[in-house]
């Protein structure tokens, strides 16, 4: 068992020492020619030999998808929170308070502009989450949870201010 571990450790360190001028040359390992059957090739003989240099690719890890239905429900939550944010902002403005966000200050005087900005922010958030979901579904869920948590804190602050 110790001999096998020693051989494996020695082989991996020898692989790192292969000099090359090709960018991915260190990913190539010289193998001995072993007859291999390839059913998709026309049979000229019994076997076809593999090439001398075979690329070693990193193991493909399966991307585990996010739990079903979680992202759409987070999207709906984001839409609801943005609507509550617009409502609470209008209530705070009617109570005599000022908009605290300098980027939205100009839109506070124009309700249609405020609602349009909230809709654009929601659409952009969902678009970005979908882009993330393609490669990293769990990260997309975490992204949406963070966005929804921040929006919930803003809505809570707005409603507390109006009390």
C-alpha positions as CSV (number, residue, x, y, z in Angstrom):
1,X,0.0,0.0,0.0
2,X,2.8,2.4,0.9
3,X,4.5,1.5,-2.4
4,X,1.4,2.4,-4.4
5,X,1.1,5.7,-2.6
6,X,4.8,6.5,-3.2
7,X,4.4,5.7,-6.9
8,X,1.3,7.8,-7.2
9,X,3.0,10.8,-5.5
10,X,6.1,10.4,-7.6
11,X,4.1,10.3,-10.8
12,X,2.3,13.5,-10.0
13,X,5.4,15.4,-9.2
14,X,7.1,14.1,-12.4
15,X,4.2,15.3,-14.4
16,X,4.8,18.9,-13.2
17,X,8.4,18.7,-14.4
18,X,7.7,18.1,-18.1
19,X,9.3,21.0,-20.1
20,X,7.2,22.3,-22.9
21,X,6.8,25.2,-25.3
22,X,3.1,24.5,-25.8
23,X,0.7,26.4,-23.5
24,X,-1.0,23.2,-22.3
25,X,1.8,20.9,-22.9
26,X,2.1,20.1,-19.2
27,X,-1.4,18.5,-19.4
28,X,-0.1,15.8,-21.8
29,X,1.3,12.5,-20.5
30,X,3.1,10.0,-22.6
31,X,1.4,6.7,-22.5
32,X,2.3,3.3,-23.9
33,X,0.5,2.2,-27.0
34,X,-2.3,-0.2,-25.9
35,X,-4.8,-1.6,-28.4
36,X,-8.2,-0.1,-27.8
37,X,-11.5,-1.0,-29.4
38,X,-13.3,1.9,-31.0
39,X,-16.8,0.8,-32.2
40,X,-17.5,4.1,-34.0
41,X,-14.5,3.6,-36.4
42,X,-14.8,1.2,-39.3
43,X,-13.0,-2.0,-38.5
44,X,-9.9,-2.4,-40.5
45,X,-8.3,-4.7,-38.0
46,X,-9.3,-5.9,-34.6
47,X,-8.0,-2.8,-32.7
48,X,-6.8,0.8,-33.1
49,X,-4.0,2.2,-31.1
50,X,-4.6,5.5,-29.2
51,X,-2.3,8.4,-29.9
52,X,0.9,8.7,-27.8
53,X,-0.1,12.0,-26.2
54,X,-3.5,12.0,-24.5
55,X,-4.8,15.1,-22.8
56,X,-5.5,14.9,-19.1
57,X,-8.6,16.9,-18.5
58,X,-9.8,17.9,-15.0
59,X,-12.6,15.7,-13.7
60,X,-16.0,17.0,-14.8
61,X,-18.0,17.9,-11.7
62,X,-21.7,17.8,-12.1
63,X,-23.4,21.1,-11.4
64,X,-26.1,20.5,-8.9
65,X,-29.1,22.6,-9.7
66,X,-30.8,24.7,-7.2
67,X,-33.9,23.2,-5.6
68,X,-36.9,23.3,-7.9
69,X,-39.1,26.3,-7.6
70,X,-36.8,28.3,-5.4
71,X,-35.6,30.9,-7.9
72,X,-39.0,31.7,-9.3
73,X,-40.3,32.2,-5.8
74,X,-37.4,34.5,-5.0
75,X,-38.1,36.4,-8.2
76,X,-41.7,36.9,-7.1
77,X,-40.4,38.0,-3.7
78,X,-38.2,40.6,-5.3
79,X,-41.1,41.9,-7.3
80,X,-43.3,42.1,-4.2
81,X,-40.5,43.8,-2.2
82,X,-39.9,46.4,-4.9
83,X,-43.6,47.2,-5.0
84,X,-43.6,47.5,-1.2
85,X,-40.6,49.7,-1.4
86,X,-42.4,52.0,-3.9
87,X,-45.5,52.1,-1.7
88,X,-43.5,52.8,1.5
89,X,-41.5,55.5,-0.3
90,X,-44.7,57.2,-1.4
91,X,-46.1,57.0,2.1
92,X,-42.9,58.5,3.6
93,X,-42.9,61.3,1.0
94,X,-46.5,62.1,1.8
95,X,-45.7,62.3,5.5
96,X,-43.1,65.0,4.7
97,X,-39.9,62.8,4.7
98,X,-37.3,63.1,1.9
99,X,-35.9,60.3,-0.2
100,X,-32.6,59.1,1.3
101,X,-31.2,57.5,-1.8
102,X,-29.4,60.2,-3.8
103,X,-29.8,58.2,-7.0
104,X,-33.6,58.1,-6.6
105,X,-34.0,61.6,-5.2
106,X,-34.9,63.1,-8.6
107,X,-37.6,60.4,-9.1
108,X,-39.2,61.1,-5.8
109,X,-41.1,64.1,-7.3
110,X,-42.3,61.9,-10.3
111,X,-44.3,58.8,-9.2
112,X,-44.1,57.3,-12.7
113,X,-40.4,57.7,-12.9
114,X,-40.0,56.1,-9.4
115,X,-42.1,53.1,-10.4
116,X,-40.2,52.8,-13.7
117,X,-36.9,52.8,-11.9
118,X,-38.1,50.1,-9.5
119,X,-39.4,48.0,-12.4
120,X,-36.0,48.4,-14.2
121,X,-34.1,47.4,-11.0
122,X,-36.3,44.3,-10.6
123,X,-35.8,43.3,-14.3
124,X,-32.1,43.8,-14.1
125,X,-31.8,41.8,-10.9
126,X,-33.7,38.9,-12.4
127,X,-31.6,39.1,-15.6
128,X,-28.4,39.0,-13.6
129,X,-29.6,36.1,-11.5
130,X,-30.5,34.1,-14.6
131,X,-27.0,34.7,-16.0
132,X,-25.5,33.4,-12.8
133,X,-27.9,30.5,-12.7
134,X,-26.6,29.1,-16.0
135,X,-23.3,28.1,-14.5
136,X,-23.8,28.4,-10.8
137,X,-27.4,27.7,-9.7
138,X,-26.7,27.8,-6.0
139,X,-24.9,31.1,-6.3
140,X,-27.9,32.5,-8.1
141,X,-30.1,31.5,-5.1
142,X,-27.6,33.2,-2.7
143,X,-27.6,36.3,-4.9
144,X,-31.3,36.6,-4.8
145,X,-31.5,35.9,-1.1
146,X,-29.1,38.7,-0.5
147,X,-31.0,41.1,-2.8
148,X,-34.3,40.2,-1.1
149,X,-32.9,40.6,2.4
150,X,-31.5,44.1,1.5
151,X,-34.8,45.1,0.0
152,X,-36.7,43.8,3.0
153,X,-34.5,45.9,5.3
154,X,-35.2,49.0,3.2
155,X,-38.9,48.4,3.2
156,X,-38.9,47.9,7.0
157,X,-36.9,51.1,7.5
158,X,-39.4,53.1,5.3
159,X,-42.5,51.8,7.1
160,X,-40.9,52.5,10.5
161,X,-40.1,56.0,9.4
162,X,-43.8,56.7,8.5
163,X,-45.1,55.5,11.9
